[in-house]
Amino acid sequence: MLSFYQKMLAFFSLPELGYVRFLIFFGLFPTTLLFWIFHRDIARYIGLILLLAVTSVIVYIPWDLIALGDKVWYFIDYLNVLILGIPLEEYLFTLLFVLMSSGLTVAFKVWEEKHARSS
Protein backbone atom coordinates (compact mmCIF):
# COMPACT_ATOMS: atom_id res chain seq x y z
CA MET A 1 0.00 0.00 0.00
CA LEU A 2 1.40 3.35 -1.05
CA SER A 3 1.63 6.17 1.48
CA PHE A 4 -0.04 9.51 0.82
CA TYR A 5 3.36 11.01 0.03
CA GLN A 6 4.12 8.27 -2.51
CA LYS A 7 0.72 8.71 -4.16
CA MET A 8 1.19 12.49 -4.41
CA LEU A 9 4.71 12.05 -5.75
CA ALA A 10 3.44 9.61 -8.38
CA PHE A 11 0.59 11.96 -9.35
CA PHE A 12 2.85 14.99 -9.74
CA SER A 13 5.49 12.97 -11.63
CA LEU A 14 3.17 12.17 -14.52
CA PRO A 15 4.57 14.02 -17.56
CA GLU A 16 1.13 14.48 -19.09
CA LEU A 17 0.11 16.56 -16.07
CA GLY A 18 2.77 19.23 -16.61
CA TYR A 19 0.26 22.01 -17.23
CA VAL A 20 -1.97 20.86 -14.38
CA ARG A 21 1.06 20.98 -12.06
CA PHE A 22 1.78 24.48 -13.31
CA LEU A 23 -1.78 25.54 -12.48
CA ILE A 24 -1.57 23.99 -9.01
CA PHE A 25 1.81 25.40 -8.02
CA PHE A 26 1.65 28.81 -9.68
CA GLY A 27 -2.11 29.37 -9.65
CA LEU A 28 -3.98 27.48 -6.96
CA PHE A 29 -1.39 27.58 -4.14
CA PRO A 30 -0.53 31.30 -4.36
CA THR A 31 -4.16 32.31 -4.87
CA THR A 32 -5.29 30.23 -1.90
CA LEU A 33 -2.51 31.68 0.27
CA LEU A 34 -3.34 35.21 -0.85
CA PHE A 35 -7.06 34.78 -0.12
CA TRP A 36 -6.26 33.17 3.24
CA ILE A 37 -3.95 36.02 4.35
CA PHE A 38 -6.20 38.85 3.12
CA HIS A 39 -9.59 37.15 3.55
CA ARG A 40 -11.14 40.03 5.50
CA ASP A 41 -10.08 42.64 2.96
CA ILE A 42 -10.93 40.48 -0.05
CA ALA A 43 -14.37 39.75 1.43
CA ARG A 44 -15.23 43.46 1.06
CA TYR A 45 -14.64 43.18 -2.70
CA ILE A 46 -15.86 39.63 -3.33
CA GLY A 47 -18.79 40.77 -5.50
CA LEU A 48 -16.48 42.75 -7.78
CA ILE A 49 -13.92 39.93 -7.88
CA LEU A 50 -16.59 37.39 -8.86
CA LEU A 51 -17.94 39.80 -11.51
CA LEU A 52 -14.42 40.09 -12.96
CA ALA A 53 -14.04 36.30 -12.95
CA VAL A 54 -17.36 35.70 -14.73
CA THR A 55 -16.69 38.51 -17.22
CA SER A 56 -13.25 37.12 -18.02
CA VAL A 57 -14.70 33.70 -18.83
CA ILE A 58 -17.46 35.26 -20.97
CA VAL A 59 -14.85 37.21 -22.97
CA TYR A 60 -12.40 34.31 -22.98
CA ILE A 61 -14.70 31.69 -24.58
CA PRO A 62 -15.29 33.47 -27.93
CA TRP A 63 -11.66 34.67 -27.96
CA ASP A 64 -10.36 31.11 -27.71
CA LEU A 65 -12.95 29.64 -30.06
CA ILE A 66 -12.02 32.17 -32.76
CA ALA A 67 -8.30 31.57 -32.20
CA LEU A 68 -8.81 27.80 -32.33
CA GLY A 69 -10.89 28.07 -35.50
CA ASP A 70 -8.26 30.25 -37.18
CA LYS A 71 -5.53 27.87 -35.97
CA VAL A 72 -3.77 30.68 -34.11
CA TRP A 73 -3.17 28.25 -31.26
CA TYR A 74 -4.19 24.84 -30.06
CA PHE A 75 -4.66 23.09 -26.74
CA ILE A 76 -3.40 19.82 -25.41
CA ASP A 77 -6.25 18.38 -23.39
CA TYR A 78 -4.55 16.89 -20.30
CA LEU A 79 -7.64 16.14 -18.23
CA ASN A 80 -9.82 14.98 -21.14
CA VAL A 81 -12.62 17.35 -20.14
CA LEU A 82 -13.81 19.75 -22.83
CA ILE A 83 -16.38 22.50 -22.29
CA LEU A 84 -17.51 24.12 -25.55
CA GLY A 85 -14.41 22.64 -27.19
CA ILE A 86 -12.02 24.24 -24.69
CA PRO A 87 -10.14 22.12 -22.11
CA LEU A 88 -11.12 22.48 -18.46
CA GLU A 89 -7.54 23.49 -17.61
CA GLU A 90 -7.90 26.66 -19.67
CA TYR A 91 -10.98 27.73 -17.72
CA LEU A 92 -9.10 27.04 -14.51
CA PHE A 93 -6.17 29.11 -15.77
CA THR A 94 -8.43 32.05 -16.58
CA LEU A 95 -10.27 31.91 -13.26
CA LEU A 96 -7.19 31.35 -11.10
CA PHE A 97 -5.20 34.17 -12.58
CA VAL A 98 -8.12 36.62 -12.54
CA LEU A 99 -8.67 35.72 -8.88
CA MET A 100 -4.95 36.05 -8.17
CA SER A 101 -4.60 39.43 -9.87
CA SER A 102 -7.75 40.72 -8.16
CA GLY A 103 -6.52 39.48 -4.80
CA LEU A 104 -3.12 41.10 -5.37
CA THR A 105 -4.83 44.37 -6.26
CA VAL A 106 -6.75 44.29 -2.96
CA ALA A 107 -3.59 43.31 -1.04
CA PHE A 108 -1.61 46.22 -2.53
CA LYS A 109 -4.50 48.60 -1.83
CA VAL A 110 -4.57 47.51 1.82
CA TRP A 111 -0.77 47.79 2.08
CA GLU A 112 -0.84 51.28 0.55
CA GLU A 113 -3.63 52.43 2.88
CA LYS A 114 -1.74 51.16 5.95
CA HIS A 115 1.47 52.88 4.89
CA ALA A 116 -0.34 56.13 4.00
CA ARG A 117 -1.83 56.27 7.51
CA SER A 118 1.52 55.63 9.19
CA SER A 119 3.31 58.46 7.36
Buried (B, 14 or more C-beta within 10 A) or exposed (E): EEEEEEEEEEEEEEEEBEBBBEBBEBBBEBBBEBBEEBEEBBEEBEEEBEEBBEEBBEEBBEEBEEEBEEEEEEBEBBEEEEEEEBBBBBBBBBBBBBBBEBBBBBBEEBEEEEEEEEE
